[in-house]
Amino acid sequence: MKRIPGEMPPRKAWTDMAASEAGGAAALPGRLTAGGGSTVSVWVAAAIVVADMVGVGVFTSLGFQVKDIPSGFAILLLWVIGGIVALCGVFSYGELSAMFPRSSGEYNFLGRTYHPAFGFVAGFVSATVGFSAPVALAAMAFGAYGQSILPDAPPLAMAIAVVWAVSLVQLTGIRHSSTFQMIATVLKVVLIVAFLACGFVIGTPQPISFAPQSSDFTYVFGAPFAISLVFVMYSFSGWNAATYIIGEMRLPERNVPRAMLIGTSSVLVLYVALNAVFLHTAPIDKLAGNLDVARISGSHIFGEVGGRIVGAMICIGLISSISAMMWIGPRVMMTMGEDIPALKIFARRSPSGAPAWAILFQLAVASLMLLTNKFDKVLEFIQFSLLFCSFFVVLGVIKLRITHPDLPRPYRAWGYPFTPLVFLLVTGFMMYYLLTTKPEPSLLGLLIMLSGLLIYAVFRKQTGEGPAAASVRE
């Protein structure tokens, strides 16, 4: 039965579509078939989540938090709350990933839940700058920290080299990418755990208490705590990484929610422990207002070589982060290429299963950003856009529960409706904060999304149907 592209399917058609996806996802676009290459295990997907989340944020943000919140208990509570909010997002994304098992994250979910145009806008932002700018930032951080190991090496050269090297690994296919990602992420976690152990065992304890005291609650209910939560949530971003590779996962209806839960829970524990070690080993007055809190803590633990040790640890960790983003980012463009004739070149996979053209596209954009040094401004305006899309994905879980309660749900969001509401409340506050404190970048982000909407209209006019229309057809 033909329908108007973008129109909501009849209840039976929608139910049949969801049921066919839940039971036979392997035949869908965006999913690997038997000849498409290796599929990704739940542990590799969890490694991608961990790698995508743990970047430089947790190693740099504490200095600005203790400046206004000089309380060990309040600081750790801040990171616990951030992790809980991220888990609330995991539960909602898990429900949608089990209902609609197809790669590309928000492009898939928003297109299914609302309209293909909304999905295209999210995909447009992600495929163009949403992953390329963070890759460029992580690469530049790699170059900066790499100088602690190779003082004479130019940071830009190291940044470009790591992006190209990781991209070459991704081009070799899913099997080699999985092995590389697993090794890099395990090494990252092992180094962090070793750093934690050294901090607690040989670090000199500072006069700080992590037990709650009556004075701590004045910090918890203050404005600096709420503002700090915004930046903590940025450090937790990436918890939804597994939804971008649903099509490459074994038993995605079960394993995508598991991967996100395992990855996010692990990062929550690491983040709380890292901040505890920073506070345990370095005086608050030395940390306050400083960006390089990990180096300060490392110097108190290991002495003069502490800076090099911390620099090496962060560099190795950044390799896994760049690898994760160079894996999941191109999958958005790949899935869009399956739906949009003008972008079909990006849907082509190599014999080993890698979306080669999509990977090369993201590599080109990230390299251009590094060479022109313009990614820092891009990061400012994509923050609002990404929050906006995540907000409506989680809101979509509530929408579908109301409008289509009979849809098959292989996984149901734990704690519904409270967990989605918690995520929506915090994300709404973050968007409000950005609009009031950084109105120009936020409004520019909205303009970028509107430009994506115009491009969608052009594609629809040229082809007679909207991009992603196949995803809402009976």
MOWO-V678571 format. One record per pair of residues at least 12 apart in sequence whose ideal C-beta (glycine too) atoms are under 8 Angstrom apart, sorted by the first residue. I is the first residue (numbers start at 1). GAP is how many residues later the second one is. If there is no record, write none. Layout:
i=I gap=GAP
i=I gap=GAP
This chain:
i=1 gap=12
i=1 gap=473
i=3 gap=470
i=3 gap=471
i=5 gap=111
i=5 gap=455
i=5 gap=460
i=5 gap=461
i=5 gap=464
i=5 gap=467
i=5 gap=468
i=6 gap=109
i=6 gap=110
i=6 gap=111
i=6 gap=460
i=6 gap=463
i=6 gap=466
i=7 gap=465
i=8 gap=464
i=9 gap=463
i=9 gap=464
i=9 gap=465
i=10 gap=464
i=11 gap=393
i=11 gap=395
i=13 gap=461
i=14 gap=390
i=14 gap=393
i=15 gap=389
i=15 gap=391
i=15 gap=392
i=15 gap=393
i=16 gap=458
i=17 gap=457
i=18 gap=81
i=18 gap=82
i=18 gap=389
i=18 gap=390
i=19 gap=389
i=21 gap=78
i=21 gap=79
i=21 gap=80
i=21 gap=81
i=22 gap=76
i=22 gap=77
i=22 gap=79
i=22 gap=231
i=22 gap=386
i=22 gap=388
i=25 gap=76
i=25 gap=77
i=25 gap=227
i=25 gap=228
i=28 gap=73
i=28 gap=74
i=28 gap=219
i=29 gap=73
i=29 gap=306
i=29 gap=309
i=29 gap=310
i=29 gap=441
i=30 gap=72
i=30 gap=73
i=30 gap=74
i=30 gap=78
i=30 gap=216
i=30 gap=217
i=30 gap=304
i=30 gap=305
i=30 gap=308
i=31 gap=70
i=31 gap=71
i=31 gap=72
i=31 gap=215
i=31 gap=216
i=31 gap=217
i=32 gap=142
i=32 gap=215
i=32 gap=216
i=32 gap=321
i=36 gap=313
i=36 gap=317
i=37 gap=136
i=37 gap=137
i=37 gap=138
i=37 gap=312
i=37 gap=314
i=37 gap=315
i=37 gap=316
i=37 gap=317
i=38 gap=135
i=38 gap=136
i=38 gap=137
i=38 gap=140
i=38 gap=315
i=39 gap=135
i=39 gap=209
i=39 gap=210
i=39 gap=211
i=40 gap=134
i=40 gap=138
i=40 gap=205
i=40 gap=208
i=40 gap=209
i=40 gap=210
i=41 gap=137
i=41 gap=208
i=41 gap=209
i=41 gap=214
i=42 gap=207
i=42 gap=208
i=42 gap=213
i=42 gap=216
i=42 gap=217
i=42 gap=220
i=43 gap=139
i=43 gap=216
i=43 gap=219
i=44 gap=134
i=44 gap=137
i=44 gap=138
i=45 gap=196
i=45 gap=197
i=45 gap=200
i=45 gap=204
i=45 gap=210
i=45 gap=211
i=45 gap=214
i=45 gap=218
i=46 gap=196
i=46 gap=212
i=46 gap=213
i=46 gap=214
i=46 gap=216
i=46 gap=217
i=46 gap=220
i=47 gap=134
i=47 gap=135
i=47 gap=138
i=47 gap=139
i=47 gap=216
i=47 gap=273
i=47 gap=277
i=48 gap=133
i=48 gap=137
i=48 gap=193
i=48 gap=194
i=48 gap=197
i=48 gap=211
i=48 gap=215
i=48 gap=276
i=48 gap=279
i=48 gap=280
i=49 gap=189
i=49 gap=190
i=49 gap=192
i=49 gap=193
i=49 gap=210
i=49 gap=211
i=49 gap=213
i=49 gap=214
i=49 gap=215
i=49 gap=218
i=50 gap=135
i=50 gap=138
i=50 gap=139
i=50 gap=213
i=50 gap=216
i=50 gap=217
i=50 gap=270
i=51 gap=130
i=51 gap=133
i=51 gap=134
i=51 gap=137
i=51 gap=190
i=51 gap=269
i=51 gap=270
i=51 gap=272
i=51 gap=273
i=52 gap=186
i=52 gap=189
i=52 gap=269
i=52 gap=272
i=52 gap=273
i=52 gap=276
i=53 gap=182
i=53 gap=183
i=53 gap=184
i=53 gap=185
i=53 gap=186
i=53 gap=188
i=53 gap=210
i=53 gap=211
i=53 gap=214
i=54 gap=134
i=54 gap=138
i=54 gap=213
i=54 gap=216
i=54 gap=263
i=54 gap=267
i=55 gap=79
i=55 gap=83
i=55 gap=86
i=55 gap=180
i=55 gap=183
i=55 gap=262
i=55 gap=263
i=55 gap=266
i=56 gap=82
i=56 gap=85
i=56 gap=258
i=56 gap=262
i=57 gap=174
i=57 gap=177
i=57 gap=178
i=58 gap=177
i=58 gap=212
i=58 gap=213
i=58 gap=216
i=58 gap=217
i=59 gap=215
i=59 gap=234
i=59 gap=235
i=59 gap=251
i=59 gap=255
i=60 gap=231
i=60 gap=232
i=60 gap=233
i=60 gap=234
i=61 gap=170
i=61 gap=171
i=61 gap=174
i=61 gap=232
i=62 gap=13
i=62 gap=213
i=62 gap=216
i=62 gap=217
i=62 gap=225
i=62 gap=231
i=63 gap=224
i=63 gap=225
i=63 gap=226
i=63 gap=227
i=63 gap=228
i=63 gap=229
i=63 gap=230
i=64 gap=164
i=64 gap=167
i=64 gap=225
i=65 gap=13
i=65 gap=163
i=65 gap=166
i=65 gap=167
i=66 gap=213
i=66 gap=218
i=66 gap=221
i=66 gap=222
i=67 gap=221
i=67 gap=222
i=68 gap=151
i=68 gap=154
i=68 gap=156
i=68 gap=160
i=69 gap=150
i=69 gap=153
i=69 gap=155
i=69 gap=156
i=69 gap=159
i=70 gap=149
i=70 gap=214
i=70 gap=218
i=71 gap=142
i=71 gap=144
i=71 gap=145
i=71 gap=148
i=72 gap=136
i=72 gap=137
i=72 gap=138
i=72 gap=204
i=72 gap=207
i=73 gap=136
i=73 gap=137
i=73 gap=138
i=73 gap=139
i=73 gap=140
i=73 gap=143
i=74 gap=142
i=74 gap=145
i=74 gap=146
i=74 gap=151
i=75 gap=200
i=75 gap=204
i=76 gap=134
i=76 gap=196
i=76 gap=199
i=76 gap=200
i=77 gap=143
i=78 gap=147
i=78 gap=150
i=78 gap=151
i=78 gap=154
i=79 gap=153
i=79 gap=189
i=79 gap=192
i=79 gap=193
i=79 gap=196
i=80 gap=188
i=80 gap=192
i=81 gap=148
i=81 gap=151
i=82 gap=147
i=82 gap=150
i=82 gap=151
i=82 gap=153
i=82 gap=154
i=82 gap=189
i=83 gap=153
i=83 gap=181
i=83 gap=182
i=83 gap=184
i=83 gap=185
i=83 gap=188
i=83 gap=189
i=84 gap=184
i=84 gap=338
i=85 gap=148
i=85 gap=151
i=85 gap=337
i=85 gap=338
i=85 gap=341
i=86 gap=147
i=86 gap=150
i=86 gap=153
i=86 gap=178
i=86 gap=182
i=87 gap=152
i=87 gap=174
i=87 gap=177
i=87 gap=178
i=87 gap=181
i=87 gap=332
i=88 gap=327
i=88 gap=331
i=88 gap=332
i=88 gap=334
i=88 gap=335
i=89 gap=150
i=89 gap=151
i=89 gap=301
i=89 gap=305
i=89 gap=334
i=90 gap=149
i=90 gap=150
i=90 gap=167
i=90 gap=170
i=90 gap=171
i=90 gap=174
i=91 gap=166
i=91 gap=322
i=91 gap=323
i=91 gap=324
i=91 gap=325
i=91 gap=328
i=91 gap=329
i=92 gap=301
i=92 gap=302
i=92 gap=305
i=92 gap=321
i=92 gap=327
i=92 gap=328
i=92 gap=331
i=93 gap=16
i=93 gap=147
i=93 gap=150
i=93 gap=164
i=93 gap=167
i=93 gap=300
i=93 gap=301
i=94 gap=162
i=94 gap=163
i=94 gap=166
i=94 gap=167
i=94 gap=317
i=94 gap=319
i=95 gap=162
i=95 gap=302
i=95 gap=314
i=95 gap=316
i=95 gap=317
i=95 gap=318
i=95 gap=321
i=96 gap=13
i=96 gap=16
i=96 gap=17
i=96 gap=147
i=96 gap=297
i=96 gap=300
i=96 gap=301
i=97 gap=12
i=97 gap=145
i=97 gap=146
i=97 gap=149
i=97 gap=155
i=97 gap=156
i=97 gap=159
i=97 gap=160
i=97 gap=314
i=98 gap=154
i=98 gap=155
i=98 gap=156
i=98 gap=158
i=98 gap=159
i=98 gap=311
i=98 gap=312
i=98 gap=313
i=99 gap=13
i=99 gap=301
i=99 gap=308
i=99 gap=309
i=99 gap=310
i=99 gap=311
i=100 gap=12
i=100 gap=371
i=101 gap=145
i=101 gap=146
i=101 gap=151
i=101 gap=152
i=101 gap=155
i=102 gap=144
i=102 gap=145
i=102 gap=233
i=102 gap=369
i=103 gap=141
i=103 gap=142
i=103 gap=143
i=103 gap=144
i=103 gap=145
i=103 gap=228
i=103 gap=229
i=103 gap=231
i=103 gap=232
i=104 gap=19
i=104 gap=22
i=104 gap=140
i=104 gap=227
i=104 gap=228
i=104 gap=230
i=104 gap=231
i=104 gap=232
i=105 gap=17
i=105 gap=21
i=105 gap=135
i=105 gap=138
i=105 gap=139
i=105 gap=223
i=105 gap=227
i=106 gap=13
i=106 gap=16
i=106 gap=17
i=106 gap=20
i=106 gap=283
i=106 gap=284
i=106 gap=287
i=107 gap=12
i=107 gap=13
i=107 gap=15
i=107 gap=16
i=107 gap=19
i=107 gap=225
i=107 gap=228
i=107 gap=229
i=107 gap=361
i=108 gap=135
i=108 gap=138
i=108 gap=227
i=108 gap=363
i=109 gap=134
i=109 gap=284
i=109 gap=287
i=110 gap=12
i=110 gap=279
i=110 gap=282
i=110 gap=283
i=110 gap=286
i=111 gap=12
i=111 gap=357
i=111 gap=360
i=111 gap=361
i=112 gap=359
i=112 gap=360
i=113 gap=279
i=113 gap=280
i=113 gap=283
i=113 gap=286
i=113 gap=287
i=114 gap=278
i=114 gap=282
i=114 gap=285
i=116 gap=340
i=116 gap=350
i=116 gap=351
i=116 gap=352
i=116 gap=353
i=116 gap=355
i=116 gap=356
i=117 gap=336
i=117 gap=339
i=117 gap=340
i=117 gap=349
i=118 gap=274
i=119 gap=349
i=119 gap=352
i=120 gap=216
i=120 gap=332
i=120 gap=333
i=120 gap=335
i=120 gap=336
i=120 gap=339
i=120 gap=346
i=120 gap=347
i=120 gap=348
i=121 gap=268
i=121 gap=328
i=121 gap=331
i=121 gap=332
i=121 gap=335
i=122 gap=267
i=123 gap=209
i=123 gap=210
i=123 gap=212
i=123 gap=213
i=123 gap=345
i=124 gap=325
i=124 gap=327
i=124 gap=328
i=124 gap=331
i=124 gap=332
i=125 gap=257
i=125 gap=260
i=125 gap=261
i=125 gap=264
i=125 gap=323
i=125 gap=324
i=125 gap=327
i=126 gap=203
i=126 gap=206
i=126 gap=260
i=127 gap=202
i=127 gap=205
i=127 gap=206
i=127 gap=209
i=127 gap=234
i=127 gap=235
i=128 gap=237
i=129 gap=236
i=129 gap=249
i=129 gap=253
i=129 gap=319
i=130 gap=199
i=130 gap=202
i=130 gap=252
i=130 gap=255
i=130 gap=256
i=131 gap=194
i=131 gap=195
i=131 gap=197
i=131 gap=198
i=131 gap=201
i=131 gap=231
i=132 gap=197
i=132 gap=230
i=132 gap=233
i=132 gap=234
i=132 gap=237
i=132 gap=243
i=133 gap=233
i=133 gap=236
i=133 gap=242
i=133 gap=245
i=133 gap=246
i=133 gap=249
i=134 gap=191
i=134 gap=245
i=135 gap=28
i=135 gap=187
i=135 gap=190
i=135 gap=191
i=135 gap=194
i=135 gap=227
i=135 gap=231
i=136 gap=23
i=136 gap=27
i=136 gap=230
i=136 gap=233
i=136 gap=234
i=136 gap=239
i=137 gap=238
i=137 gap=239
i=137 gap=242
i=138 gap=180
i=138 gap=183
i=138 gap=184
i=138 gap=187
i=139 gap=20
i=139 gap=21
i=139 gap=23
i=139 gap=24
i=139 gap=179
i=139 gap=183
i=139 gap=227
i=139 gap=231
i=140 gap=15
i=140 gap=16
i=140 gap=19
i=140 gap=230
i=140 gap=235
i=141 gap=173
i=141 gap=177
i=142 gap=16
i=142 gap=17
i=142 gap=20
i=142 gap=173
i=142 gap=176
i=142 gap=177
i=142 gap=180
i=143 gap=12
i=143 gap=13
i=143 gap=14
i=143 gap=15
i=143 gap=16
i=143 gap=19
i=145 gap=166
i=145 gap=167
i=145 gap=169
i=145 gap=170
i=145 gap=173
i=146 gap=12
i=146 gap=165
i=146 gap=169
i=147 gap=164
i=148 gap=159
i=148 gap=160
i=148 gap=162
i=148 gap=163
i=148 gap=164
i=149 gap=159
i=149 gap=162
i=149 gap=163
i=149 gap=166
i=156 gap=214
i=156 gap=215
i=159 gap=211
i=160 gap=207
i=160 gap=210
i=160 gap=211
i=162 gap=156
i=162 gap=157
i=162 gap=160
i=163 gap=159
i=163 gap=163
i=163 gap=200
i=163 gap=203
i=163 gap=204
i=163 gap=207
i=164 gap=199
i=164 gap=203
i=166 gap=153
i=166 gap=156
i=166 gap=157
i=166 gap=160
i=167 gap=159
i=167 gap=192
i=167 gap=193
i=167 gap=195
i=167 gap=196
i=169 gap=154
i=170 gap=153
i=170 gap=156
i=170 gap=157
i=170 gap=160
i=170 gap=184
i=170 gap=189
i=171 gap=179
i=171 gap=183
i=171 gap=185
i=171 gap=188
i=171 gap=189
i=172 gap=180
i=172 gap=182
i=173 gap=177
i=173 gap=178
i=173 gap=179
i=173 gap=180
i=173 gap=181
i=174 gap=74
i=174 gap=178
i=174 gap=179
i=174 gap=180
i=175 gap=177
i=175 gap=178
i=176 gap=176
i=177 gap=146
i=177 gap=150
i=177 gap=177
i=180 gap=143
i=181 gap=139
i=181 gap=142
i=181 gap=143
i=181 gap=146
i=184 gap=132
i=184 gap=135
i=184 gap=136
i=184 gap=139
i=185 gap=135
i=185 gap=139
i=187 gap=129
i=187 gap=133
i=188 gap=128
i=188 gap=129
i=188 gap=132
i=189 gap=77
i=189 gap=81
i=191 gap=122
i=191 gap=125
i=191 gap=126
i=192 gap=78
i=192 gap=82
i=192 gap=121
i=192 gap=125
i=195 gap=79
i=195 gap=82
i=195 gap=103
i=195 gap=106
i=195 gap=114
i=195 gap=115
i=195 gap=118
i=196 gap=77
i=196 gap=78
i=196 gap=81
i=198 gap=103
i=198 gap=104
i=199 gap=78
i=199 gap=81
i=199 gap=82
i=199 gap=98
i=199 gap=102
i=200 gap=77
i=200 gap=80
i=202 gap=99
i=203 gap=74
i=203 gap=77
i=203 gap=78
i=203 gap=94
i=203 gap=97
i=203 gap=98
i=204 gap=77
i=204 gap=96
i=205 gap=75
i=205 gap=76
i=206 gap=73
i=206 gap=74
i=206 gap=75
i=206 gap=76
i=206 gap=77
i=206 gap=78
i=208 gap=71
i=208 gap=72
i=208 gap=76
i=210 gap=66
i=210 gap=69
i=226 gap=203
i=227 gap=206
i=229 gap=197
i=230 gap=199
i=230 gap=200
i=230 gap=203
i=233 gap=193
i=233 gap=197
i=234 gap=149
i=235 gap=36
i=236 gap=28
i=236 gap=31
i=236 gap=32
i=236 gap=35
i=237 gap=149
i=238 gap=86
i=239 gap=21
i=239 gap=24
i=239 gap=25
i=239 gap=28
i=240 gap=20
i=240 gap=150
i=241 gap=19
i=241 gap=22
i=241 gap=83
i=241 gap=87
i=242 gap=14
i=242 gap=17
i=242 gap=18
i=242 gap=21
i=243 gap=13
i=243 gap=17
i=244 gap=84
i=244 gap=85
i=244 gap=87
i=244 gap=88
i=245 gap=82
i=245 gap=83
i=245 gap=86
i=247 gap=84
i=247 gap=88
i=248 gap=83
i=248 gap=105
i=253 gap=157
i=253 gap=158
i=254 gap=156
i=254 gap=157
i=257 gap=154
i=277 gap=20
i=278 gap=15
i=278 gap=16
i=278 gap=18
i=278 gap=19
i=281 gap=16
i=281 gap=19
i=281 gap=20
i=282 gap=14
i=282 gap=15
i=282 gap=18
i=294 gap=16
i=294 gap=19
i=294 gap=20
i=295 gap=12
i=295 gap=15
i=295 gap=16
i=297 gap=13
i=298 gap=12
i=326 gap=33
i=326 gap=36
i=326 gap=37
i=329 gap=33
i=330 gap=16
i=330 gap=25
i=330 gap=28
i=330 gap=29
i=330 gap=31
i=330 gap=32
i=331 gap=24
i=331 gap=27
i=333 gap=13
i=333 gap=22
i=333 gap=25
i=333 gap=28
i=333 gap=29
i=334 gap=12
i=334 gap=13
i=334 gap=15
i=334 gap=21
i=334 gap=24
i=335 gap=12
i=336 gap=131
i=336 gap=132
i=337 gap=18
i=337 gap=20
i=337 gap=21
i=338 gap=132
i=339 gap=128
i=339 gap=129
i=339 gap=130
i=339 gap=131
i=339 gap=132
i=340 gap=119
i=340 gap=123
i=340 gap=127
i=340 gap=128
i=341 gap=122
i=342 gap=117
i=342 gap=120
i=342 gap=121
i=345 gap=12
i=346 gap=12
i=346 gap=15
i=377 gap=64
i=380 gap=58
i=380 gap=61
i=381 gap=60
i=381 gap=61
i=381 gap=63
i=381 gap=64
i=381 gap=67
i=382 gap=63
i=382 gap=66
i=383 gap=51
i=383 gap=58
i=383 gap=59
i=383 gap=62
i=384 gap=47
i=384 gap=50
i=384 gap=51
i=384 gap=54
i=384 gap=57
i=384 gap=58
i=384 gap=61
i=384 gap=62
i=385 gap=60
i=385 gap=61
i=385 gap=63
i=385 gap=64
i=387 gap=40
i=387 gap=43
i=387 gap=44
i=387 gap=47
i=388 gap=43
i=388 gap=57
i=388 gap=58
i=388 gap=61
i=390 gap=37
i=391 gap=33
i=391 gap=36
i=391 gap=37
i=391 gap=40
i=394 gap=26
i=394 gap=29
i=394 gap=30
i=394 gap=33
i=395 gap=25
i=395 gap=29
i=397 gap=16
i=397 gap=19
i=397 gap=23
i=398 gap=19
i=398 gap=22
i=401 gap=15
i=401 gap=16
